Amino acid sequence: MTLRQRFGKWRHTQQVKLRFLRLLWSEPAYRRYILTWIQSQQRDYLLNRPMPWLAFEAVNFIEKHRPSQASVFEYGSGGSTLYWLTKGCTCVSVEHDKDWYHKLLARFASQPRIDYRFVPPEPGAICAEAKAEDPNCYQSANPTLHGFNFHRYATVIDEYHEAYFDVVLIDGRARPSCIMHGAKHVKVGGLLILDNAERAYYTAQTSHYLADFEAHHFMGPLPVISYYAQTSVYIRQR
């Protein structure tokens, strides 16, 4: 990439950010997040100031409904992992990306309340026709991961008995499969958190696993990126 191309890319990025800031300012409900959003543009912000990469409104809701000293299971690791630990929670976290896993592992060296596991995808498709929306396929929609399955990744939570965790966060790969396995492990009154829930295929074939949950949907801004996304928080009723 030439210097001119790099400058053009940087300029376009800044223009996108400026338009997004104007959008936030135009909506009174989101103005209070402007400063935090600007700060989140710093490198590794979510790790240095531990925060889940979820819609701001969802994080506020979780703060109010999260049990104190909760037991947490999460698919996908990062700022959320450090956030749970700073709140006195115990956490089991599975990560499929080797480089990201080792980057975070160093930060957890002095943390006794985390069980952090590297669980990469396995070669071989489970379904003859890979369908990311089918939870029984254990398939990621990412085209670079076609020909791999996330069965071992999604089923780690089955090592624990049903209704074991106060919180299950689904923010990793093969999310329909993670919903299928994760929902039954949430305690009554506990939370199942699904990020990027605006992607309808996550729940197209898994909504029946959430039948015992009360749904709360939060579409809005979140840190780092310059667009809105939806975080859905489900509270188990029975």
Stockholm file with secondary structure:
# STOCKHOLM 1.0

chainA/1-238         MTLRQRFGKWRHTQQVKLRFLRLLWSEPAYRRYILTWIQSQQRDYLLNRPMPWLAFEAVNFIEKHRPSQASVFEYGSGGSTLYWLTKGCTCVSVEHDKDWYHKLLARFASQPRIDYRFVPPEPGAICAEAKAEDPNCYQSANPTLHGFNFHRYATVIDEYHEAYFDVVLIDGRARPSCIMHGAKHVKVGGLLILDNAERAYYTAQTSHYLADFEAHHFMGPLPVISYYAQTSVYIRQR
#=GR chainA/1-238 SS CCHHHHHHHHHHHHHHHHHHHHHHHHSGGGGGGHHHHHHTTSTTHHHHTTCCSSCHHHHHHHHHHSCTTCEEEEESCSHHHHHHHHTTCEEEEEECCHHHHHHHHGGGTTCTTEEEEECCCEESCSSSSCCTTCGGGCCCSCGGGTTEECHHHHTGGGGSCTTCEEEEEECSSSHHHHHHHHGGGEEEEEEEEEETTTSGGGTTTTGGGGTTEEEEEEEECCSSSSSCEEEEEEEECC
#=GC SS_cons         CCHHHHHHHHHHHHHHHHHHHHHHHHSGGGGGGHHHHHHTTSTTHHHHTTCCSSCHHHHHHHHHHSCTTCEEEEESCSHHHHHHHHTTCEEEEEECCHHHHHHHHGGGTTCTTEEEEECCCEESCSSSSCCTTCGGGCCCSCGGGTTEECHHHHTGGGGSCTTCEEEEEECSSSHHHHHHHHGGGEEEEEEEEEETTTSGGGTTTTGGGGTTEEEEEEEECCSSSSSCEEEEEEEECC
//
